[in-house]
Amino acid sequence: MNNYWDFIKSHLPELQTKLAEHISISISAMCVASIIGISLGLLIARLPKLKNPILSLTNIFQTIPSIALLGFLIPFVGIGLTPTLIALIVYALLPITSNTYAGLKGVSPVYLQVANGLGLTRWQRLYLIELPLARPIIMAGVRTSMAMTIGITTIAAFIGAGGLGDFITQGLSLNDPNLILLGAIPAALLALAVDYVLATLTFLVSPRHRHAMRFKKIKMTLVSLIIIALLTISIHGSLSFAYKAKDSIIIGTKNFTEQYLLGYLMAELIDSKTDLHVIKKFNLGTTTVLQNALLTGQVDLYPEYTGTAYLVVLNQKKIRDPQQTYDFVKKAYLNKYDLIWMAPFGFDNSQTLAVKEEFAEQHRLVNLSDLTGLTRELILAAPAEFLLRSDGLPGLTRTYGFKFKKIVQMQPDLVYEAIKNNDVQIIESSTTDGRIAEFHLRLLEDDKHFYPPYYAAPIIRNSILKNYPQVAQALQPLLGAIDNRTMQHLNYLVDVKKLSPQKVAHDFLIAKGLI
């Protein structure tokens, strides 16, 4: 327990920032959703013919998986805050709309007859009679939506929206329970705190509790202070989202250890050697997401692999040697996307399949071709991107004729736990992974030369290099400085020794005299 408290203290500044982002996203989405939802509830209460279409539509939105909706929105509005807010607003509409309708329809006709007898207009009747009586039911819908919104906001970390979900997704990628809890516990406590505030507000505004005025005044003061604190944090978070320093650079990464390390290495070098403000958007998922983010200016710089760019982005098939592949990719990216491939870091992270050493010895496995005829008995675990990309399982299947007994999709880090626990017999792996020796795995040789070279290098927007040439100067000492053995060791320190990627990157730069 003491170790966990020390862990929290070491991450306290980042926790405060992520909590502010989470509150900002949630409250911003709920404010808009409440306005839209209550308006729709009023509309269908006045026009019953619209009830079924509107409630059916909001019901349909509820059935769409949050990850799927976010993925659908990315091509249209990019990554980050905008698609997150759209998704959260859509999910929050149903409870608010349906409860507003139910609350208005639940008002006794006696009250309406009295209002009509007093000569109140339709709007006066709504404001003075119907809404006050329906308010507790409407607030119940808001409470439901708020709790749901705070939970779903954690998913938004997958597209760089920030919030407490960043800790959860990084913890899943690194198999680090401490990071997962650092995001999950504050999110749960936040949901409980906000629910208490809304429950108290519901009690305070209820017409049935006017007798407890003194008690209500005390609670009103307490709740007001909490609301002011939440709004202050929300406004601070909103400003941090909206504000991007004039002289700043956004660094992105994919969702596995090596990418985090490269991201922190570049971020710390640029931060220490330039006056630029470095914004880190790590754990953004796949090549497709990051490529789109580069083209739309939501990310300025990220590490990529020549083979991935060659096969996945540029859709090439003919395999070339390492230098030819790099030259081709560099020229194509500049001409087609106005993106610059800087010099490689110095290592080749080729993909392949891996099995346990004892399994390899038992079945005499050395090359991928040796799996022919055996795959029908094997369960494969691999990340989603490997299962879909042309340089992943589809290409291997065409080249080697593989047909596995079962294919299990997992986060990159979890595939190693799966083979360690004998849940699967074969996994997707790479030549620089730090867990190969630790888990006694054997990498199978690509004897049919399906894979191109996968040299890692920074990709940066041309406009950034033109405006800030000091970025290239800052990164120059890192380029060519990391060979395969070094990268595998850095990955080992994170994946096996459980050091943080930020610390490992910092220690490496210190040891090399780069900062």
Order of alpha helices (4+ residues) and beta strands (2+ residues): alpha-alpha-alpha-alpha-alpha-alpha-alpha-alpha-alpha-alpha-alpha-beta-alpha-beta-alpha-beta-alpha-beta-beta-alpha-beta-alpha-alpha-beta-alpha-beta-beta-beta-alpha-alpha-alpha-alpha
